[in-house]
Amino acid sequence: MGFLRKIFGNVRIERIKFSNFDPNDKGFGEQLLQYFQKIISQNMDVDVKIGWVKKDNNFPIITITKSMDEIQKIEGTKIVSIDFNIWANDKKNRNSITKNLSTTLKSIDFPDTFEPELSEIRSLDLKEKHGVYRCQLDLTIRVKVDINKKELKTLKEHQKKSEFYEKIVLGESSFGGEFLESKNNYILFNPSVSRDSLALIKKDKVLWKKKFENIVSFDFANDGSFAIVATQLTKKEMGKTYESGGHVYIITKEGKIKDIKLSCDGLSCSISPDSKYFGVTTMGPEWDVFYFDNKGKLIWKKKFNKRVGGIELTKDQIILYDKMHKETRKEVMKLNKKGNKVK
């Protein structure tokens, strides 16, 4: 328990037993989310509602959502991050709820194999314009998982390539990054040490480098003609608006950029195999799905009144998932090109 004391300190409160979840289970992240929703609801000493979505007439409320659920296979580590947002109409109530929530989280007896890390409390008040007092706490849990040896070998080869591209873009290699390759050998690269930047590479030469604030996801057309980037709200926009709202950017292979404002923070994006269309999902509370042509013309926008995370465009369909991460996501529904549900 030494690691937990380092993170949480010596807290003299009644301990909460942690449920026995298997990190190798595909539904591990969802099990954690449901566990925290239940445990917070049962152990709060102040009167507050627990929910998924914030509603102005429902304050005070704690929204509990999962911001990360993925496996870092090379390290053999599963990472799940849970976001706790406290919303209230006055600071005193907000502070009381936040303190109670923090104490409850610190009282959980995690197994020795788990590495929990609780973030600092972040105040995100919009009191001047809206009378809203908000705080956010993030709990990130890391735990070891089993990885297939053959798959691990492939991943290490991929990592070696990414470090090569990193050296081309940044002049040195350290952690590599993510890259996508078109059929005509263009490489779209996102360095790990500079997550808010993208570079286009052709024949080991950098054609352009671009910066985008708060990148959540990106995709690259099979014909190499354009890339898309989904982002969250920018720092400049934060504090000016009550609701969130991100962007999707189209970048041509020549480096020209088109900015499209979204209804909420961008989440997942995908380009069709024929490079003619792309789709974007947004975060809650909207959970909107947008479908554009490759020039950025909106074809349709849909709301399905349920959590939608990942998106994948196939030849004839748009597949929606409950989350972004491919290793843990589950299919929610399939749509045709007109946005209608199909079986």
C-alpha angles and dihedrals in degrees: 000000000000093000092052092051089052091053101037104022126223101316115184100206137113109286123238117219114236118228119245105252125169110231089204089063112103090225094052095113093049090048090054092049093051091045092055092046089054098041094048091048091051098044107041113114094197129070106261136136122238116216149146098236131042117235122186094224093049101066134173096049139148115215114202117197139159114245098175133026113160147123122239094207100187089057092037090232133139115210125195123176122193120197120210114194120187116203123188141154095232134039097232093056092043092052093047092051092045092052092048092048093049091050091050093051091048091054096062114110103220119192117262089249091062122084108203121186121189116203127226115270110265120205112213102176124173094178098133094065106018112018090238122143115193139175131184132206124182124201115196120191123194122190135164119255136185117266127195110247095222091050090047090056091053091049092052090052088050090050091053090054092049091052089052091054090046090057090051092051102036103022093243138051127229116136103003115216144216122308139179125200127209124216090254092055102260113145123211108200132192112188118221091222092052106035093171094062136079131193133193115218130191124176091350092305127114110238095183144344123210135183125216125179118239100359111197101172142345140190137195129219117246090234092050092238098124147354131214129213126195115204141178127237113306122240090248090056094046112099092021095077133044096211124049124249130176137187142241115211127200114208119189121213086255089060099252114146132211117192119210118186116222131209092241139001112312116250120169133003137187138181122217118250091249090053091234101110142025137194134209133193125202133213125254148317086042103032089189125175119213126194119196138172117242092268092058098258110149111237097177144340122208137188118197100182092238138089111280122180121156127038132195127184117210128180094282107006147053111224118202123201134193092242142009104245110095095210095059107023126113127206114257101180146326125237133192122230090273091058096252121137117255131191 
